[in-house]
Amino acid sequence: MQIPIAKPFIGEEEKQAVVQVLSSGQLTSGPKVAEFEKAFAAYHGAKHGVAMSNGTTALMAAMMAHDIGPGDEVIIPSFSFFATASCILSTGARPVFADIDPDTFNLSPEAAEAAITPKTKAIMPVHLYGLPANMAAFEAICQKHGLILLEDSAQAHGAAINKRHVGTWGTASFSFYPTKNMTTTEGGMVLTNDDETARKLRMIRAQGMNTQYYHEVVGYNFRMTDMAAAIGLIQLGRLPEWTCNRVGNGDFYNAKLESVITPTVPEGYTHVYHQYTVRVPDGVDRDAVAKHLNERGIGVRVYYPLPIHQQPVFQNMGYTDVHLPVTEKLTKQVFSLPVYPFLTEEEREYVVQEVNAAC
Protein backbone atom coordinates (compact mmCIF):
# COMPACT_ATOMS: atom_id res chain seq x y z
CA MET A 1 0.00 0.00 0.00
CA GLN A 2 1.26 3.49 -0.90
CA ILE A 3 -0.16 6.46 1.04
CA PRO A 4 1.35 9.86 0.15
CA ILE A 5 1.79 12.63 2.71
CA ALA A 6 -0.55 14.87 0.69
CA LYS A 7 -2.97 14.46 -2.19
CA PRO A 8 -4.00 17.72 -3.88
CA PHE A 9 -7.36 17.56 -5.66
CA ILE A 10 -8.37 19.44 -8.81
CA GLY A 11 -11.79 18.35 -10.05
CA GLU A 12 -13.84 18.97 -13.18
CA GLU A 13 -15.46 22.07 -11.66
CA GLU A 14 -12.05 23.67 -11.16
CA LYS A 15 -11.02 22.80 -14.71
CA GLN A 16 -14.21 24.23 -16.16
CA ALA A 17 -13.80 27.40 -14.10
CA VAL A 18 -10.33 27.91 -15.58
CA VAL A 19 -11.64 27.32 -19.13
CA GLN A 20 -14.32 29.95 -18.55
CA VAL A 21 -11.68 32.47 -17.47
CA LEU A 22 -9.52 31.65 -20.50
CA SER A 23 -12.54 32.11 -22.76
CA SER A 24 -13.32 35.48 -21.16
CA GLY A 25 -9.99 36.97 -22.19
CA GLN A 26 -9.38 38.27 -18.63
CA LEU A 27 -6.09 36.48 -18.02
CA THR A 28 -4.67 38.59 -15.21
CA SER A 29 -6.26 39.94 -12.04
CA GLY A 30 -9.90 40.80 -12.58
CA PRO A 31 -13.47 40.10 -11.42
CA LYS A 32 -12.77 36.54 -10.24
CA VAL A 33 -10.03 37.79 -7.93
CA ALA A 34 -12.41 40.35 -6.43
CA GLU A 35 -15.08 37.66 -5.98
CA PHE A 36 -12.60 35.28 -4.34
CA GLU A 37 -11.30 37.99 -1.99
CA LYS A 38 -14.80 38.78 -0.80
CA ALA A 39 -15.72 35.11 -0.33
CA PHE A 40 -12.53 34.13 1.52
CA ALA A 41 -12.77 37.15 3.84
CA ALA A 42 -16.43 36.38 4.56
CA TYR A 43 -15.63 32.74 5.31
CA HIS A 44 -13.25 33.85 8.07
CA GLY A 45 -15.29 36.81 9.29
CA ALA A 46 -12.78 39.44 8.15
CA LYS A 47 -13.65 42.78 6.55
CA HIS A 48 -11.10 42.72 3.73
CA GLY A 49 -9.31 40.08 1.69
CA VAL A 50 -6.44 41.08 -0.60
CA ALA A 51 -5.26 38.30 -2.91
CA MET A 52 -1.56 37.80 -3.62
CA SER A 53 0.56 35.68 -5.95
CA ASN A 54 1.64 33.27 -3.21
CA GLY A 55 1.93 32.87 0.55
CA THR A 56 5.40 34.41 0.72
CA THR A 57 4.38 37.60 -1.09
CA ALA A 58 1.34 37.76 1.21
CA LEU A 59 3.68 37.78 4.21
CA MET A 60 5.94 40.37 2.57
CA ALA A 61 3.03 42.64 1.69
CA ALA A 62 1.68 42.45 5.25
CA MET A 63 5.06 43.59 6.57
CA MET A 64 5.23 46.44 4.06
CA ALA A 65 1.67 47.57 4.74
CA HIS A 66 2.65 48.17 8.37
CA ASP A 67 5.82 50.05 7.40
CA ILE A 68 8.11 47.47 8.99
CA GLY A 69 11.65 48.13 7.87
CA PRO A 70 15.29 48.75 8.82
CA GLY A 71 15.81 49.15 12.55
CA ASP A 72 12.65 47.21 13.43
CA GLU A 73 12.40 43.79 15.07
CA VAL A 74 9.62 41.25 14.58
CA ILE A 75 9.23 38.38 17.06
CA ILE A 76 8.45 34.99 15.52
CA PRO A 77 8.92 31.28 16.26
CA SER A 78 11.88 29.46 14.75
CA PHE A 79 9.79 26.30 14.40
CA SER A 80 8.16 27.19 11.07
CA PHE A 81 8.72 27.35 7.33
CA PHE A 82 11.57 29.60 6.24
CA ALA A 83 9.28 32.26 4.71
CA THR A 84 8.10 33.24 8.20
CA ALA A 85 11.54 34.78 8.69
CA SER A 86 12.60 35.66 5.14
CA CYS A 87 9.63 38.00 4.70
CA ILE A 88 10.99 40.06 7.59
CA LEU A 89 14.47 40.17 6.10
CA SER A 90 12.99 41.33 2.79
CA THR A 91 11.94 44.58 4.47
CA GLY A 92 15.32 45.19 6.09
CA ALA A 93 13.95 44.39 9.54
CA ARG A 94 15.39 41.78 11.91
CA PRO A 95 13.65 38.53 12.93
CA VAL A 96 13.85 37.80 16.66
CA PHE A 97 13.21 34.17 17.52
CA ALA A 98 11.33 33.10 20.65
CA ASP A 99 10.67 29.59 21.90
CA ILE A 100 7.47 27.58 21.54
CA ASP A 101 4.97 25.84 23.77
CA PRO A 102 6.01 22.18 24.11
CA ASP A 103 2.43 20.92 23.80
CA THR A 104 0.93 23.02 20.98
CA PHE A 105 4.23 23.66 19.09
CA ASN A 106 3.11 27.29 18.68
CA LEU A 107 4.92 30.45 19.76
CA SER A 108 4.92 30.83 23.53
CA PRO A 109 3.30 34.14 24.61
CA GLU A 110 5.60 34.25 27.66
CA ALA A 111 8.72 33.71 25.56
CA ALA A 112 7.58 36.27 23.02
CA GLU A 113 6.93 38.93 25.66
CA ALA A 114 10.34 38.27 27.20
CA ALA A 115 11.94 38.94 23.79
CA ILE A 116 10.47 42.45 23.42
CA THR A 117 13.02 45.27 23.13
CA PRO A 118 12.72 48.98 22.31
CA LYS A 119 13.16 47.97 18.64
CA THR A 120 10.27 45.51 18.57
CA LYS A 121 7.54 46.60 16.18
CA ALA A 122 5.44 43.45 15.74
CA ILE A 123 4.79 39.91 16.91
CA MET A 124 3.79 37.27 14.37
CA PRO A 125 2.62 33.92 15.79
CA VAL A 126 2.31 31.02 13.34
CA HIS A 127 -0.76 28.79 13.45
CA LEU A 128 1.47 25.79 12.95
CA TYR A 129 0.05 22.68 11.28
CA GLY A 130 -3.44 24.23 11.42
CA LEU A 131 -3.71 24.77 15.19
CA PRO A 132 -4.34 28.40 16.21
CA ALA A 133 -1.79 30.10 18.43
CA ASN A 134 -2.96 31.63 21.72
CA MET A 135 -4.32 34.77 20.08
CA ALA A 136 -6.02 36.23 23.15
CA ALA A 137 -2.65 36.28 24.91
CA PHE A 138 -0.85 37.79 21.91
CA GLU A 139 -3.55 40.41 21.46
CA ALA A 140 -3.15 41.45 25.11
CA ILE A 141 0.66 41.58 24.83
CA CYS A 142 0.54 43.71 21.69
CA GLN A 143 -1.97 46.11 23.23
CA LYS A 144 0.13 46.36 26.40
CA HIS A 145 3.34 47.18 24.52
CA GLY A 146 1.90 49.09 21.56
CA LEU A 147 2.92 46.49 18.99
CA ILE A 148 1.48 45.35 15.66
CA LEU A 149 -0.13 41.91 15.71
CA LEU A 150 0.39 39.81 12.60
CA GLU A 151 -0.72 36.23 11.90
CA ASP A 152 1.08 33.67 9.75
CA SER A 153 -2.01 31.68 8.81
CA ALA A 154 -0.45 29.86 5.86
CA GLN A 155 -1.48 26.45 7.24
CA ALA A 156 -4.70 27.36 9.02
CA HIS A 157 -7.60 27.92 6.59
CA GLY A 158 -10.75 27.87 8.70
CA ALA A 159 -9.01 27.23 12.03
CA ALA A 160 -10.71 28.92 14.98
CA ILE A 161 -10.76 29.64 18.70
CA ASN A 162 -14.22 29.48 20.24
CA LYS A 163 -15.63 29.75 16.70
CA ARG A 164 -13.68 32.94 15.95
CA HIS A 165 -11.57 32.24 12.89
CA VAL A 166 -7.87 32.94 12.58
CA GLY A 167 -7.21 35.95 10.41
CA THR A 168 -9.39 38.25 12.51
CA TRP A 169 -7.02 39.21 15.34
CA GLY A 170 -4.28 40.83 13.31
CA THR A 171 -3.20 41.27 9.69
CA ALA A 172 -3.09 37.65 8.54
CA SER A 173 -1.38 35.96 5.61
CA PHE A 174 -2.59 32.71 4.01
CA SER A 175 -1.06 30.40 1.41
CA PHE A 176 -2.82 28.43 -1.32
CA TYR A 177 0.11 26.20 -2.28
CA PRO A 178 -1.08 22.87 -3.78
CA THR A 179 -0.60 20.85 -0.57
CA LYS A 180 -2.48 23.32 1.65
CA ASN A 181 -6.03 22.57 2.85
CA MET A 182 -7.27 24.33 -0.29
CA THR A 183 -5.36 25.55 -3.31
CA THR A 184 -5.33 28.01 -6.18
CA THR A 185 -2.25 26.10 -7.54
CA GLU A 186 -0.15 29.04 -6.33
CA GLY A 187 -1.55 32.00 -4.47
CA GLY A 188 -1.93 33.82 -1.19
CA MET A 189 -4.30 36.13 0.67
CA VAL A 190 -4.01 38.80 3.35
CA LEU A 191 -6.98 39.38 5.63
CA THR A 192 -7.47 42.57 7.62
CA ASN A 193 -10.25 44.47 9.35
CA ASP A 194 -8.50 47.81 8.81
CA ASP A 195 -9.51 49.92 5.79
CA GLU A 196 -6.18 51.73 5.47
CA THR A 197 -4.15 48.54 5.70
CA ALA A 198 -6.29 47.01 2.95
CA ARG A 199 -5.77 50.10 0.77
CA LYS A 200 -2.00 49.88 1.18
CA LEU A 201 -1.99 46.14 0.50
CA ARG A 202 -3.80 46.67 -2.80
CA MET A 203 -1.23 49.27 -3.84
CA ILE A 204 1.74 47.16 -2.77
CA ARG A 205 0.59 44.19 -4.89
CA ALA A 206 0.13 46.44 -7.96
CA GLN A 207 3.48 48.23 -8.23
CA GLY A 208 2.42 50.84 -5.68
CA MET A 209 -0.47 52.13 -7.79
CA ASN A 210 -3.92 53.23 -6.65
CA THR A 211 -4.59 55.02 -9.94
CA GLN A 212 -2.97 53.50 -13.02
CA TYR A 213 0.57 54.79 -13.63
CA TYR A 214 0.52 56.95 -10.48
CA HIS A 215 2.75 55.24 -7.91
CA GLU A 216 2.13 56.28 -4.29
CA VAL A 217 4.37 53.70 -2.60
CA VAL A 218 7.05 51.20 -3.59
CA GLY A 219 5.21 48.10 -4.71
CA TYR A 220 5.67 44.96 -6.75
CA ASN A 221 3.73 42.60 -8.97
CA PHE A 222 2.18 40.40 -6.29
CA ARG A 223 -1.12 39.97 -8.16
CA MET A 224 -3.17 36.77 -8.30
CA THR A 225 -4.60 35.79 -11.68
CA ASP A 226 -8.29 35.27 -12.37
CA MET A 227 -7.50 31.64 -13.28
CA ALA A 228 -6.09 31.02 -9.82
CA ALA A 229 -9.02 32.82 -8.17
CA ALA A 230 -11.52 30.75 -10.17
CA ILE A 231 -9.94 27.58 -8.78
CA GLY A 232 -9.92 29.12 -5.31
CA LEU A 233 -13.66 29.84 -5.39
CA ILE A 234 -14.45 26.18 -6.14
CA GLN A 235 -11.98 24.95 -3.55
CA LEU A 236 -13.39 27.30 -0.91
CA GLY A 237 -16.76 25.68 -1.47
CA ARG A 238 -15.18 22.29 -0.79
CA LEU A 239 -13.27 23.45 2.28
CA PRO A 240 -15.94 22.77 4.97
CA GLU A 241 -16.30 19.11 3.94
CA TRP A 242 -12.55 18.66 3.56
CA THR A 243 -11.93 20.22 6.97
CA CYS A 244 -14.50 17.91 8.53
CA ASN A 245 -12.73 14.93 6.96
CA ARG A 246 -9.32 16.11 8.17
CA VAL A 247 -10.64 16.56 11.70
CA GLY A 248 -12.22 13.12 11.52
CA ASN A 249 -8.91 11.61 10.43
CA GLY A 250 -7.14 13.41 13.26
CA ASP A 251 -9.68 12.18 15.80
CA PHE A 252 -9.24 8.63 14.50
CA TYR A 253 -5.46 8.81 14.92
CA ASN A 254 -5.82 10.39 18.37
CA ALA A 255 -7.95 7.48 19.52
CA LYS A 256 -5.88 4.70 17.96
CA LEU A 257 -2.21 5.71 18.10
CA GLU A 258 -0.51 4.34 21.20
CA SER A 259 3.24 4.54 20.64
CA VAL A 260 3.64 8.26 19.85
CA ILE A 261 2.61 11.53 21.49
CA THR A 262 -0.43 12.83 19.62
CA PRO A 263 -1.35 16.50 19.08
CA THR A 264 -2.63 18.65 21.93
CA VAL A 265 -5.72 20.69 21.07
CA PRO A 266 -6.74 23.21 23.78
CA GLU A 267 -10.41 23.37 24.71
CA GLY A 268 -12.39 25.55 22.32
CA TYR A 269 -9.74 25.39 19.57
CA THR A 270 -10.50 24.07 16.07
CA HIS A 271 -7.43 22.32 14.65
CA VAL A 272 -7.81 21.94 10.86
CA TYR A 273 -4.93 19.45 10.56
CA HIS A 274 -3.00 20.83 7.65
CA GLN A 275 -0.51 18.36 9.08
CA TYR A 276 -1.10 15.63 11.64
CA THR A 277 2.14 15.87 13.58
CA VAL A 278 3.21 13.52 16.36
CA ARG A 279 6.25 13.20 18.62
CA VAL A 280 8.28 10.11 19.35
CA PRO A 281 8.96 9.51 23.05
CA ASP A 282 12.31 10.49 24.52
CA GLY A 283 15.01 8.02 23.53
CA VAL A 284 13.32 6.90 20.29
CA ASP A 285 15.15 7.58 17.01
CA ARG A 286 12.66 9.67 15.01
CA ASP A 287 14.62 9.41 11.76
CA ALA A 288 14.74 5.63 11.98
CA VAL A 289 10.98 5.49 12.59
CA ALA A 290 10.27 7.83 9.67
CA LYS A 291 12.55 5.82 7.37
CA HIS A 292 10.83 2.58 8.35
CA LEU A 293 7.35 4.01 7.76
CA ASN A 294 8.34 5.39 4.36
CA GLU A 295 9.68 1.96 3.44
CA ARG A 296 6.28 0.55 4.45
CA GLY A 297 4.58 2.87 1.96
CA ILE A 298 3.45 5.59 4.37
CA GLY A 299 4.42 9.08 3.22
CA VAL A 300 5.97 10.46 6.39
CA ARG A 301 7.58 13.92 6.36
CA VAL A 302 9.40 15.97 8.97
CA TYR A 303 8.21 19.57 9.29
CA TYR A 304 10.77 20.92 10.16
CA PRO A 305 14.06 19.09 10.74
CA LEU A 306 16.18 22.20 11.37
CA PRO A 307 14.84 25.34 13.09
CA ILE A 308 15.16 28.58 11.17
CA HIS A 309 17.69 30.12 13.55
CA GLN A 310 20.02 27.15 12.94
CA GLN A 311 19.77 27.34 9.15
CA PRO A 312 23.14 28.14 7.52
CA VAL A 313 22.01 31.56 6.29
CA PHE A 314 21.02 32.65 9.81
CA GLN A 315 24.15 31.18 11.35
CA ASN A 316 26.16 33.25 8.86
CA MET A 317 24.15 36.33 9.88
CA GLY A 318 25.22 36.04 13.51
CA TYR A 319 22.41 34.04 15.12
CA THR A 320 24.89 31.56 16.60
CA ASP A 321 24.07 32.67 20.15
CA VAL A 322 20.33 31.93 19.85
CA HIS A 323 19.29 28.92 21.93
CA LEU A 324 15.68 27.72 21.98
CA PRO A 325 15.63 24.46 23.96
CA VAL A 326 12.02 23.45 23.32
CA THR A 327 12.26 24.18 19.59
CA GLU A 328 15.57 22.40 19.25
CA LYS A 329 14.27 19.30 21.05
CA LEU A 330 11.03 19.05 19.10
CA THR A 331 12.68 19.34 15.69
CA LYS A 332 14.40 16.05 16.52
CA GLN A 333 11.17 14.32 17.63
CA VAL A 334 8.28 15.32 15.35
CA PHE A 335 7.02 13.75 12.16
CA SER A 336 3.81 14.12 10.17
CA LEU A 337 1.42 11.45 8.91
CA PRO A 338 -1.01 11.51 5.97
CA VAL A 339 -4.21 13.30 7.01
CA TYR A 340 -5.63 14.52 3.69
CA PRO A 341 -9.43 14.35 3.36
CA PHE A 342 -9.55 11.39 0.96
CA LEU A 343 -7.97 8.77 3.22
CA THR A 344 -9.91 5.52 3.24
CA GLU A 345 -10.73 3.51 6.35
CA GLU A 346 -8.30 0.84 5.20
CA GLU A 347 -5.52 3.41 4.78
CA ARG A 348 -6.11 4.95 8.21
CA GLU A 349 -6.04 1.52 9.85
CA TYR A 350 -2.82 0.68 8.04
CA VAL A 351 -1.15 3.91 9.19
CA VAL A 352 -2.12 3.22 12.80
CA GLN A 353 -0.96 -0.38 12.62
CA GLU A 354 2.44 0.52 11.19
CA VAL A 355 3.09 3.49 13.49
CA ASN A 356 2.21 1.49 16.62
CA ALA A 357 4.52 -1.30 15.48
CA ALA A 358 7.39 1.06 14.57
CA CYS A 359 7.86 2.83 17.92
Buried (B, 14 or more C-beta within 10 A) or exposed (E): EEBEBBEBBBEEBBEEBBEBBEEEEBEEBBEBBBBBBEBBBEBBBBBBBBBBBBBBBBBBBBBBBBEBEEEBBBBBBBBBBBBBBBBBBBBEBBBBBBBBBBEBBBBBBBBBBEBBEEEBBBBBBBBBBBBBBBBEBBBBBBEEEEBBBBBBBBBBBBBBBEEBBBBBBBBBBBBBBEBBBBBBBBBBBBBBBBEEBBBBBBBBBBBBBBEEEEBEBEBBEBBBBBBBBBBBBBBBEBBEEBBEBBBBBBEBBEEBBEBBBBBEBBEEBBBBBBBBBBBBEEEBEBEEBBEBBBEBBBBBBBBBBBBBBBBEEBEEEEBEEBEBEBBBEBBBBBBBBBBBBEBEEEBBEBBBEBBEEBB
